[in-house]
């Protein structure tokens, strides 16, 4: 990998490990709906003018139905649920639960490919990953909010389905146009939230969190991610998915003084190992063109 590739890779590992920390800080003072609106609106302000300048919006709008579906499963639903779940869960735990996305993605890919045969190694990886999720939730069961855990499960499923929709229905469209239009639509849909419950932006920590989430973890992240794909390819780019949860845990423990529990120590290595085996090369990749098959924020969280 070139020096440019390593720099982009390191930047994305950090940037998409940040959202959990800043979401946790923000939802202490503003509602999840208002947070998602502010985040998507800031991303729109940065990316939409670029997409318009490059004439990448009109081709995307011709396929508005699939764009709407992608926005719902990749942005609106998971970001709302993730933000709500972090009102009751530590940011580090939320990041670790999202680590199951590659595992779920492997299952979704197996079914979406028309019945490709699952290898023995992949099946073992699935079992190990499931054991990791069970350990992560089960060992710390008494201290967990089950509704929030359920929300995180839906988040993980959405993040696994989103790339399939992208690859199957939007892959031939300009990537910047797809993301810019998705964020714009998401901002429009969530606009009523801050009207019903106006956000309290009187604290510097909240303003900083919203700004980082909207500008850095959304707009800048997608721009850098596309550059990373162009530099090292889509397959190796997805490796950041395995690093982001570790960054989320580290930031949660160091910045927010969150506890590193036994469930995390046991569950995360199992989820990580199972995801690597379950999604390992050997099955056919989803067809893509100018859009990556894996836009999982742990920003995207």
Residue pairs with C-beta under 8 A, 6 or more apart in sequence:
1 9
1 232
1 236
2 231
2 232
4 231
5 228
5 231
5 232
8 224
8 227
8 228
8 231
8 232
9 228
9 232
9 237
9 239
9 240
11 224
12 221
12 224
12 225
12 228
12 237
12 240
13 240
13 243
13 244
13 247
14 247
15 216
15 217
15 220
15 221
15 224
15 299
16 217
16 221
16 240
16 244
16 247
16 297
16 298
16 299
16 300
16 301
17 95
17 243
17 244
17 245
17 246
17 247
17 248
17 250
17 251
17 298
18 212
18 216
18 217
18 247
18 248
18 251
18 299
19 213
19 217
19 297
19 298
19 299
19 300
19 301
20 86
20 91
20 92
20 94
20 95
20 248
20 251
20 252
20 298
20 301
21 91
21 248
21 251
21 252
21 255
21 256
22 208
22 209
22 210
22 212
22 213
22 217
23 35
23 82
23 83
23 86
23 91
23 94
23 209
23 213
23 301
24 86
24 90
24 91
24 94
24 252
24 256
25 205
25 206
25 209
25 256
26 35
26 83
26 206
26 209
26 210
26 213
27 35
27 83
27 84
27 86
27 87
28 87
29 199
29 200
29 203
29 206
30 38
30 199
30 200
30 201
30 206
30 210
31 193
31 194
31 197
31 199
32 80
32 83
32 84
32 87
33 80
33 190
33 192
33 193
33 194
33 196
33 197
34 193
34 194
34 197
34 198
34 199
35 83
35 199
35 210
35 213
36 76
36 79
36 80
36 83
36 186
36 190
36 193
37 187
37 190
37 191
37 193
37 194
38 194
38 199
38 210
38 213
38 214
39 79
39 210
39 213
39 214
39 217
39 218
40 75
40 79
40 183
40 184
40 186
40 187
40 190
40 214
40 218
41 187
41 214
42 210
42 211
42 213
42 214
42 215
42 218
42 219
43 183
43 187
43 214
43 215
43 218
43 219
43 222
44 180
44 183
44 184
44 187
46 214
46 215
46 219
46 220
47 176
47 179
47 180
47 183
47 219
47 222
47 223
48 57
48 180
48 181
48 183
48 184
50 176
50 180
51 57
51 174
51 176
51 177
51 179
51 180
51 181
54 174
54 176
54 177
56 174
56 176
56 177
56 180
57 177
57 180
57 181
59 173
59 174
59 177
60 67
60 170
60 173
60 174
60 177
60 178
60 181
61 67
61 181
63 169
63 170
63 173
66 165
66 169
66 170
67 170
67 178
67 181
67 182
67 185
68 185
69 165
69 169
70 162
70 165
70 166
70 169
70 170
70 178
70 182
71 181
71 182
71 183
71 185
71 186
71 189
73 158
73 161
73 162
73 165
74 158
74 159
74 162
74 163
74 165
74 166
74 182
74 295
74 300
75 182
75 183
75 186
75 300
76 186
76 189
76 190
77 154
77 155
77 158
78 154
78 155
78 158
78 159
78 162
78 300
78 301
79 186
79 300
79 301
80 190
81 151
81 152
81 154
81 155
81 158
82 94
82 98
82 151
82 152
82 155
82 301
84 148
84 151
85 94
85 148
85 149
85 151
85 152
85 155
86 94
86 148
87 148
88 145
88 147
88 148
89 97
89 144
89 145
89 148
89 149
89 152
90 252
90 256
90 258
90 259
91 248
91 251
91 252
91 256
91 258
92 248
92 249
92 251
92 252
92 253
92 258
92 260
92 264
93 136
93 140
93 144
93 252
93 258
93 261
93 264
94 152
94 248
95 244
95 245
95 247
95 248
95 249
95 252
95 298
96 136
96 245
96 248
96 249
96 264
96 267
96 268
96 271
97 133
97 136
97 149
97 152
97 153
97 155
97 156
98 152
98 155
98 156
98 159
98 244
98 245
98 296
98 298
98 301
99 241
99 242
99 244
99 245
99 268
99 271
99 272
99 275
100 129
100 132
100 133
100 156
100 271
100 275
101 156
101 159
101 160
101 241
101 275
101 296
101 298
102 238
102 241
102 242
102 275
102 276
102 278
102 279
102 296
103 125
103 126
103 129
103 130
103 133
103 271
103 274
103 275
103 278
103 279
104 156
104 157
104 159
104 160
105 159
105 160
105 163
105 164
105 279
105 294
105 296
106 122
106 125
106 126
106 275
106 278
106 279
107 126
107 160
107 278
108 160
108 161
108 164
109 164
109 279
109 283
109 286
110 116
110 118
110 122
110 283
112 164
112 168
112 286
113 283
113 284
113 286
116 283
116 284
118 126
119 282
119 283
121 277
121 280
121 282
122 277
122 278
122 280
122 282
122 283
124 277
125 273
125 274
125 275
125 276
125 277
125 278
125 279
125 280
126 274
126 277
126 278
127 274
128 270
128 273
128 274
128 277
129 270
129 271
129 273
129 274
129 275
129 277
129 278
130 274
131 270
131 274
132 266
132 267
132 268
132 269
132 270
132 271
132 272
132 273
132 274
133 267
133 271
134 267
135 263
135 266
135 267
135 270
136 263
136 264
136 266
136 267
136 268
136 271
137 144
137 149
137 263
137 267
138 263
139 261
139 262
139 263
139 266
139 267
140 261
140 262
140 263
140 264
143 261
159 296
159 297
159 300
160 296
162 295
162 296
163 286
163 292
163 293
163 294
163 295
163 296
164 286
164 293
166 178
166 288
166 291
166 292
166 293
166 295
167 286
167 287
167 288
167 291
167 293
168 286
168 287
170 178
170 291
171 287
171 288
171 289
171 290
171 291
172 289
172 290
173 290
173 291
174 290
175 226
175 290
175 291
175 292
176 222
176 223
176 226
178 291
179 222
179 295
183 218
199 206
200 206
201 207
201 210
217 297
217 299
217 301
218 297
218 299
221 297
221 299
221 300
222 295
225 237
225 292
225 295
226 292
228 237
228 240
229 237
229 292
234 285
234 288
234 292
234 293
234 294
235 281
235 285
237 292
237 294
238 279
238 292
238 293
238 294
238 296
241 275
241 294
241 296
241 298
242 272
242 275
242 276
244 298
245 268
245 272
245 298
246 268
248 298
249 260
249 264
249 268
252 258
253 259
253 260
285 293
286 293
